[in-house]
Amino acid sequence: MRAGLGGVGIAAPQIDDNSRMIVVDCSESRRPCKNHGLLYMANPVVISSHGERLGREGCLSVPDWVGMVPRAAEACIRFDDVHGQPQKITTSGFEARVILHEIDHLDGILFIDRVVSGKDLMRRMKD
């Protein structure tokens, strides 16, 4: 997750593990945002989501591309923590986007599958 350009999340299938597990940490993102810190989320389930915002996404699985993707502005997620204890969080903004992006990986969906239009897919600019 940290090895990639601006990496703030990773899903188990991205490292060849079929577990329903994601790790998210928006606390060190390039743009400060409200977040829950480092989250280890097993079997995450979206309980509810509200609103929709278009935002730019990239992915370690598709490193040379970014795209504009619609995502829920707010989401309530149920999951088991690193100790196997059930948890529930409500998240919004960038952190919600990251969690929803990583949950998509668990279902075999990449951000490029959600890009509204081919015009919204762009080559990543190198830093």
Buried (B, 14 or more C-beta within 10 A) or exposed (E): BEEBEBBBBBBBBBEEEEEBBBBBBBBEBEEEBEBBEEBBBBEBEBEEBEEEBEBEBBBBBBEEBBBBBBBBBBBBBBBBEEEEEEBEBEBBBBBBBBBBBBBBBBEEEBBBEBBEEEEBBBEBEEE
